[in-house]
């Protein structure tokens, strides 16, 4: 009886043990499959992924612009007019680049007015009118001279009023050493200035004269030549 009971229990355990063995085998097989797979390689830092945005390199530093240089302006050279004295741009307001004509100030100190060199004065004239005279030439206005010659230029304005001359080319006035000058007129209204044809002055030289109390300007044309026999005018 005991023997048959043992056989019966053995027969009952066989299916259970078979099920356990099958489960253990399945787990072992699954573990082997996972261990045989190669791990996915991480993306290289040097190779950008197409799905990831690429960074744009920072632009190189731009060199700063050079500081502006100190420019130089010429009093009386605006709008193509000739030069008076060289004055730095920053100081031009202090130079009084041709203030308005002030008859009272001139009468107080004519010498101070004529001591200033302002090229634009040759174009500073009075409003033309019936009682406003024209600036008249005294002597020839067309001359021929050689380099180095000194030529006297004269004009007639109101007695005591100033006349200003400015060269549109090279050369200089003897008293100022510059291409512009102002001079007072005498009791007859005649003002004069001596112009020197400096070295390097060639071709033609155009000189403009004006007076603040006259309604017109006056032009002188000097032709430079090497032919002494052709020289004429008032050297």
Buried (B, 14 or more C-beta within 10 A) or exposed (E): EEEEEEEEEEEEEEEEEEEEEEEEEEEEEEEEEEEEEEEEEEEEEEEEEEEEEEEEEEEEEEEEEEEEEEEEBBBBBEEEBBBBBEBEEEEBEEBEBBEEBEEEEBEEEBEEBBEBBBBBBBBBBBEEEEEBBBBBBBBBBEBBBBBEBBBBBBBBBBEBBBBBBBBBBBBBBEBBEBBBBBBBBEEEBBBBBBBBBEEEBEEEBEBBBBBBBBBBBBEBEBBBBEEEEEBEBBE
